[in-house]
Amino acid sequence: MSNSMTDAKTLPAPRDQHLRDLADCIRALAMDAVQQAKSGHPGMPMGMADIATVLFSEFLRFDAADPHWLDRDRFVISNGHGSMLLYSLLYLTGYKDMPIEEIKRFRQIDSKTAGHPEYHHSDGIETTTGPLGQGLANSVGMALAERIMNATFGDALVNHYTYVFMGDGCLMEGISHEAISLAGHLRFGKLIAFFDNNAISIDGATSLAVSDDQTARFRAAHWHVQEIDGHDTDAIRDAIKQAQAVTDKPSMISCRTVIGFGLPTKAGTQKAHSDAPGEEEIAGARKLLGWESPPFVIPPALLDAWRAIGSKGRAHRMAWADRVKAAPDGLRQDFERRTRGELPNGWRGAIAAARKEFLDSGKELATRAASGAVLNHLFDAIPELLGGSADLTPSNNTKAKNQVEIRPGEYKGSYVHYGVREHGMAAAMNGIALHGGLIPYGGTFLTFSDYCRPAIRLAAMMQIRTIFVMTHDSIGLGEDGPTHQPIEHLAALRAIPHLAVYRPGDPIETAECWELILDDARRAALIALSRQPMPLLRREGGSENRCAKGGYVLAEAEGGPRKLTIMATGSELHLAVEARTVMQKEGVPTAVVSMPCRLLFEEQDAAYQRSVLGDGSARVAVEAGVEVSWDRYLGFDGRFIGMHEFGASGKIGDVYKKFDISTDAVVRAARDVVRQRHG
């Protein structure tokens, strides 16, 4: 089929008129919604409507009346600008929170039909997509989660497919290479991706910017590949059957489509991508498609047919529910608990055991090592923990001693070697968290959070429990030098709304931060950990989690009302404690405030915040990063000890000395600010 329909008078005859009519329901809703909004992307929904119709009507296992049963098939549109495809399907198949009124409110404030699909806005939206390639990588994580859950609970409880639509833009993005490489390596036979091969991008023909042979690329990554006419419903059906028959490779179906299929003058051109068609173009499309219904009206017979598609999965769901009920008690209870996202009873005992281990030892310990020790305890207590690292396992300390590695075709383990694919790892972990039944965490160096940032941002936006373990969190990295030493990263990450950024200051705080991370199923978290050893500053017993409010007084002022507050996090916390000792000896009542999680501290009431920061006291902050994000606590006359430029290569002690991050520097700043504030 030609990829151009400019000035078309007729359309190719469909293989199946009923399927074409069902697909035209999607096309009509897409062009009407985009036209009413005067904004949107009609091209993809109109071009991929035939593929979606065959997939939903004949293959996708789902039940619109119960969108959350765990063994449903997953459907993701990675080319999320074509959101009206998904919204149309949700309305047509009868999802309760996607009425026609929401279709009419496409791209309007507070509607469920945002410009790009947003998780939590409506049932049936499996993930937030928009940044191209993210949905593809999410689907890889979903497929991984399905295989791991299948290996744990068997075919009777978990045995479903993950389907993803993707466009040229998704495959141009670098994350696509990471995602397809990982999926091919791990042999995800139940992952099927449809490539909207329409050869058009926003700028024009894709040949302006890319000449890759995408099918060869996927074959090289060990995918099963087919090429079809994306408007031939018989070919679509046969391709899906062939893909399902391949059990040891993910499948890519390259679908030659016409962007904006049905538009008389814009189909097959860049004008179909993201422009409102215009009333005249829509009138022409209605004539070309033979669509006589007014805007937003679906003929009753066709709507009934779509609603039947939306309910056909009920029998599958009920049979699955019966299998869950019939499962052995222990297996069923564990499966249902995981499905609800609840942690096992007694899991906090692992935190208590880790704290006791640190207290009994009393030794200096890098917080990355402390984190690894906590994970050794947590893994035995929380079997759904799924660890991993972007080829830095020994450095990140992310593999618990009893964890078994996932290997190609072998999914009974709980540790993933993601390879040097930081971005793909982060996005795949989001897919794992969205799938349900597993709690993903994965590690790399903090400086490479830049490589992960789009996926971290989406995790925070979706408010899912994805855990990013970032070690080597400062110039304390040492000899690897400024390319690997994070300077601005903590401030940049703290700027992401809803992301809990933890930087513990000793082993006890590390255990407490892990407890807080796991305790909140609706919050993405990042824990920044040191390479270098740090002293044990917290030596009290008990189980109180002092990090729970994000900031607390580690050591209170003595000898009178507080005159000075020294704030710190992570590997600089002990410098604050040492400086306090000096200032106290000089007769300045000084408190040390540990701030392991700024987000949690900001959630406390003003009275608590004032009590911690000290009303009227002079303030100093020390952190081996940039000052940004400390300003609001320091005020106009506070002092900051930290980084004002990139780092340097050398031994840890020499690097800290070069940039004057030391106890002496904190004391000098403290004396200066106390003199200014108190005379």
Secondary structure, DSSP 8 states (H G I E B T S, - for coil): --S--TT-SS----S-HHHHHHHHHHHHHHHHHHHHHT-S--HHHHHSHHHHHHIIIII----TT-TT-TTS-EEEESSGGGHHHHHHHHHHHT-TT--HHHHHTTT-TT-S--SS--TTTSTT--S---STTHHHHHHHHHHHHHHHHHHHH-TTT----EEEEEEHHHHHSHHHHHHHHHHHHHT-TTEEEEEEE--B-SSSBGGGT----HHHHHHHTT-EEEEEETT-HHHHHHHHHHHHH--SS-EEEEEE--TTTT-TTTTTSTHHHHS---HHHHHHHHHHHT--S-TT---HHHHHHHHHHHHTTHHHHHHHHHHHHHS-HHHHHHHHHHHHT---TTTHHHHHHHHHHHHHH---B-HHHHHHHHHHHHHHH-TTEEEEESS-HHHHT-S-TT--B-BTTB---SEEE--S-HHHHHHHHHHHHHHSS-EEEEEEEGGGHHHHHHHHHHHHHHT---EEEEES-SGGG-TT-TTTS-SSHHHHHHTSTT-EEE--SSHHHHHHHHHHHHH-TT--EEEE--SS-B-------S---GGGGS-EEEE---SSS--EEEEE-GGGHHHHHHHHHHHHHTT--EEEEE-SBHHHHHTS-HHHHHHHH-TT-EEEEE-SS-STTTHHHH-SS-EEES-SS----S-HHHHHHHTT-SHHHHHHHHHHHHHHHH-
